[in-house]
């Protein structure tokens, strides 16, 4: 005779082929369906209620709720960690508060779909499904409910159940695998067009890309720019963009060298025009995900350029990846760090630049070793 069990199933969870939590069913609530935009939760449907999150990049803006023919909007106020602190509806401002590890009293109610660090709390347990359902973080116990598959010898850290290495104030863990540092400084304001290498002549109808210089253009040169035809400017755009890139990268005081990329001579022109998601991961080199791979170790980049199969038909070449301010790039979204064991190159660090950062990265062929940025202590594997 089978022994009766005392366990009660409170909720059931279902995942899609990408291992994302797509719906949950509980005894007290109807089924909740989840929908994502890239890696962020964008909307939920529960019965006749539909909730949508309005956000721009990592900034939460508002939440919209539809039920039948009624539509209600709620403006959200967040902190630097994306935690929702205030929810302003049509009648009043509702303040939310959390413990340092994200616990929120249940009597606060579900004023916002998202909560601590911009994550969705489970309606049954109050836990957070980090990594879109990879692991549940328990804000009461201040730890995960299950161990990390990357621990203890990988990037997950020695404590397979620990959250943010005991520092939840200065770090977050959106993936459930590795912590991400929070930048204390707000990103700098976007530069003026003149700082981007563009200068408009008086009376001109189009902007002419120019190299930065300590001297100003003479009146004669300004008149010449004014008389140039639009078609001439369009035809010379590619050449001028390369000049702008050279001028920007040569100004080492304003640009940081992220790392080195080992490739071949034949890619010099294409890389000088900028990174493109169309070509990232189309061949080999996707062991740590799609992206543009660089390393802060110059010798490792030389080794990759040498052992490349494409070097049989082209000469090895070393490229430098530059950005205006590396501190403005966000770990996890703009780049990730990984280590790799290679018998020919020994241990070295991989920095995988991801698609959101492609527009802010410039690539230039270099001849000698330069000074690269230093990774944060929690990112460096040494």
Rosetta blueprint (number, residue, H / E / L):
1 X L
2 X L
3 X L
4 X L
5 X L
6 X L
7 X L
8 X L
9 X L
10 X L
11 X E
12 X E
13 X E
14 X E
15 X E
16 X L
17 X L
18 X L
19 X L
20 X L
21 X E
22 X E
23 X E
24 X E
25 X E
26 X E
27 X L
28 X L
29 X L
30 X L
31 X L
32 X E
33 X E
34 X E
35 X E
36 X E
37 X E
38 X L
39 X L
40 X E
41 X E
42 X E
43 X E
44 X E
45 X E
46 X E
47 X L
48 X L
49 X E
50 X E
51 X E
52 X E
53 X E
54 X E
55 X E
56 X E
57 X L
58 X L
59 X E
60 X E
61 X E
62 X E
63 X E
64 X E
65 X E
66 X E
67 X E
68 X L
69 X L
70 X E
71 X E
72 X E
73 X E
74 X E
75 X E
76 X E
77 X E
78 X E
79 X L
80 X L
81 X L
82 X L
83 X L
84 X E
85 X E
86 X E
87 X E
88 X E
89 X L
90 X L
91 X L
92 X L
93 X E
94 X E
95 X E
96 X L
97 X L
98 X L
99 X L
100 X L
101 X L
102 X L
103 X L
104 X L
105 X L
106 X H
107 X H
108 X H
109 X L
110 X L
111 X L
112 X L
113 X L
114 X L
115 X L
116 X H
117 X H
118 X H
119 X L
120 X L
121 X E
122 X L
123 X L
124 X L
125 X L
126 X L
127 X L
128 X E
129 X E
130 X H
131 X H
132 X H
133 X H
134 X L
135 X E
136 X E
137 X E
138 X E
139 X L
140 X L
141 X L
142 X L
143 X E
144 X E
145 X L
146 X L
147 X L
148 X L
149 X L
150 X L
151 X L
152 X L
153 X L
154 X L
155 X L
156 X L
157 X L
158 X L
159 X L
160 X L
161 X L
162 X L
163 X L
164 X H
165 X H
166 X H
167 X L
168 X L
169 X L
170 X L
171 X E
172 X E
173 X L
174 X L
175 X L
176 X L
177 X L
178 X L
179 X L
180 X E
181 X E
182 X L
183 X L
184 X L
185 X L
186 X L
187 X L
188 X L
189 X L
190 X L
191 X L
192 X L
193 X H
194 X H
195 X H
196 X H
197 X L
198 X E
199 X E
200 X L
201 X L
202 X L
203 X L
204 X L
205 X L
206 X L
207 X L
208 X E
209 X E
210 X L
211 X L
212 X L
213 X L
214 X L
215 X L
216 X L
217 X L
218 X L
219 X H
220 X H
221 X H
222 X H
223 X H
224 X H
225 X H
226 X H
227 X H
228 X L
229 X L
230 X H
231 X H
232 X H
233 X H
234 X H
235 X H
236 X L
237 X H
238 X H
239 X H
240 X H
241 X H
242 X H
243 X H
244 X H
245 X H
246 X H
247 X H
248 X H
249 X H
250 X H
251 X L
252 X L
253 X L
254 X L
255 X L
256 X E
257 X E
258 X E
259 X E
260 X E
261 X E
262 X E
263 X E
264 X E
265 X H
266 X H
267 X H
268 X H
269 X H
270 X H
271 X H
272 X H
273 X L
274 X L
275 X L
276 X L
277 X L
278 X L
279 X L
280 X L
281 X L
282 X L
283 X L
284 X L
285 X L
286 X L
287 X L
288 X L
289 X L
290 X L
291 X L
292 X E
293 X E
294 X E
295 X E
296 X L
297 X L
298 X H
299 X H
300 X H
301 X H
302 X H
303 X H
304 X H
305 X H
306 X H
307 X H
308 X L
309 X H
310 X H
311 X H
312 X H
313 X L
314 X L
315 X L
316 X E
317 X E
318 X E
319 X E
320 X E
321 X E
322 X E
323 X E
324 X L
325 X L
326 X H
327 X H
328 X H
329 X L
330 X L
331 X E
332 X L
333 X L
334 X L
335 X E
336 X E
337 X E
338 X E
339 X E
340 X E
341 X E
342 X E
343 X L
344 X L
345 X L
346 X E
347 X E
348 X E
349 X E
350 X E
351 X E
352 X E
353 X E
354 X L
355 X H
356 X H
357 X H
358 X H
359 X H
360 X H
361 X E
362 X E
363 X E
364 X E
365 X E
366 X E
367 X L
368 X L
369 X L
370 X L
371 X L
372 X L
373 X L
374 X L
375 X L
376 X L
377 X L
378 X L
379 X L
380 X L
381 X L
382 X L
